[in-house]
């Protein structure tokens, strides 16, 4: 539950890795100052701002934005730092409001590593102020807390920095505003035309994204900032210019502590950008249509202009205005989609195996990972305005919700027509692909897949998992096999829950498998009695919190005999389909997105080869 603070109120922080999200009706500059136990800031080196955006344990955006996100790692802050004050300011000369009182009250939310909001604060009461200290993170008796401050400054950023005790506050404020202005000038979002595809320009990939956090071209004497070599091999971090002088699209320039986290955030940023761009276009087209109808109605309502040359001219003029409005909106949309397509092309080639398509070259050099993945790719999403622009559908790991692969519901608009038998076969194949990716993306022994196939209907679809030795045990068949697997997993959930509550994980019985578990259930509810159904619902509700996840391959109509009893189960699962279907909606504007399931290219042996390596590694470790 989020704690909503008022000015002066504080709240304890249970996490050390935080993200501070800012929401404002205007573009704002984000920064922070680092103070000692007495609140003193150690000069310019104790201020993080767009011109010096990173200090140990703290990173702020390089440019102004309406929703900046600040990354904080309290454990990585220097020991001398006891206070972190989060600053917001309106940029000078940006054409926006010059005081916070002219906009809706900005708000800040402090979230933990999983994105769960812990603390929120709406900064009310601002009027002539153009800079504000929003929050203060401070250390008290070895623990960190957050305080809602909301101290505004009518004198702007210079007055705020001066109040922090910084010498040369005016010069530093001018430097910050200049850096923001330079980043805005270099931002391709202000360019009137779409940029060419990166594939048309040879050269290394840059790691500075132009659409959300661009940076001005580096000075010749400044050392180039390069990503960690462990993040991406063989890639250059030196920005490279397009022929038009703009910075190329890049991979991994969103906020985050690892390359995987940055790529995940960048993909979701692309998803949001596409949703909002299409929403703006559709809104403009709807407005043009309603205006056309109104103008035509006005022509028809007047008997004097209903017929004749004047009527025809009025209709033609109305249609011309309609076409002009739609064309203008389409030009803007094409520009935005062209920019996103260029970014998507670069990002797709930088994705790790857990995020990558099955036809990605990353699988050819696949090695067993040493760390658990940040997220999992379930497929792709696209909108009808540009069907070739695919956004990866990524979900965070560990899975907070189970997955349901619908093997029975008729496909939606524009989907490939298949019969019921083919649909069920593809549903099982989709489940195998997701199970294989989870096994391949985790270190050896940290993830286990168990399969329940009561009637043995999965058939040849399970062959890659079985032949490779990636499965710890064969699929459970019949009612007895279903009961044994569910009893074992239910017991595991109960024991781990008790151990977590009592801080006694080391005392678990030796036969309890503490690895992450994925239970794949095929053809539910065949082979399930009432007790087994109750256990399955329990695993769906309680399992994710202790590492037991559910993937069901089922036709909801097959379970209609249970009536509404199973409605909570279906609603708790994320429904995906084995064929293209437009059943998913985004949380911002509610577009109907077409979901494309993950597939192995026809004739490719990549799945079997990857699972062969997984099986070999498991045997080498005696698993």
GIMO-V446046 format. One record per backbone hydrogen bond with DSSP energy under -1.0 kcal/mol. NH is the residue of the N-H (numbers start at 0). CO is the residue of the C=O. Records with the same first field share a line. If there is no record, write none. Layout:
NH=CO / CO
This chain:
2=117
4=119
7=147
8=5
10=145
12=143
17=71
18=110
19=69
20=108
21=67
22=106
23=65
27=64
28=88
30=86
31=47
32=84
33=45
34=82
35=39
38=35
42=40
45=42
46=43
47=31
48=51
51=48
54=57
57=54
58=70
59=52
64=27
69=19
70=58
71=17
72=56
73=15
75=72
80=77
81=34
82=34
83=136
84=32
85=134
86=30
87=131
88=28
89=129
99=128
100=126
101=98
102=99
106=22
107=120
108=20
109=118
110=18
111=115
114=111
117=109
118=109
119=2
120=107
122=105
123=121
129=152
131=87
132=150
133=85
135=146
136=83
137=144
138=81
139=142
142=139
144=137
145=10
146=135
147=8
148=133
149=132
150=132
152=130
155=152
159=155
160=156
161=157
162=158
164=161
165=160
171=167
172=168
173=169
174=170
175=171
176=172
177=173
178=174
179=175
180=176
181=177
182=178
183=179
184=180
185=181
189=186
190=187
199=196
200=197
221=218
230=227
231=227
241=245
244=241
247=239
261=257
262=258
263=259
264=260
265=261
266=262
267=263
268=264
269=265
270=266
271=267
272=268
273=269
274=270
275=271
276=272
277=273
278=274
279=275
280=276
281=277
282=278
283=279
284=280
285=281
286=282
287=283
288=284
289=285
290=286
291=287
292=288
293=289
294=290
295=291
296=292
297=293
298=294
299=295
300=296
304=301
311=307
312=308
313=309
314=310
315=311
316=312
317=313
318=314
319=315
320=316
321=317
322=318
323=319
324=320
325=321
326=322
327=323
328=324
329=325
330=326
331=327
332=328
333=329
334=330
335=331
336=332
337=333
338=334
339=335
340=336
341=337
342=338
343=339
344=340
345=341
346=342
347=343
349=346
354=351
355=351
359=356
362=359
363=360
365=362
375=394
376=353
377=392
379=595
380=390
381=593
385=382
388=385
389=387
390=380
392=378
394=375
396=373
402=549
403=573
404=551
405=575
406=553
414=411
422=418
423=419
424=420
425=421
426=422
427=423
428=424
429=425
430=426
431=427
432=428
433=429
434=430
435=431
436=432
437=433
438=434
439=435
440=436
445=442
447=515
449=517
451=519
452=475
455=452
460=457
461=458
462=459
465=461
466=462
467=463
469=464
470=464
475=450
477=453
480=476
481=477
482=478
483=479
484=480
485=481
486=482
487=483
488=484
489=485
490=486
491=487
492=488
493=489
494=490
495=491
496=492
497=493
498=494
499=495
500=496
501=497
502=499
503=498
506=503
507=504
511=508
515=445
516=546
517=447
518=548
519=449
520=550
521=451
522=552
523=552
525=522
527=524
532=528
533=529
534=530
535=531
536=532
537=533
538=534
539=535
540=536
541=537
542=538
545=542
546=543
547=542
548=516
550=518
551=402
552=520
553=404
557=554
558=555
559=556
561=558
562=559
564=561
566=563
569=565
570=566
571=567
572=569
573=401
575=403
580=594
583=592
592=583
593=381
594=580
595=379
603=600
608=604
609=605
610=606
611=607
612=608
613=609
614=610
615=611
616=612
617=613
618=614
619=615
620=616
621=618
622=617
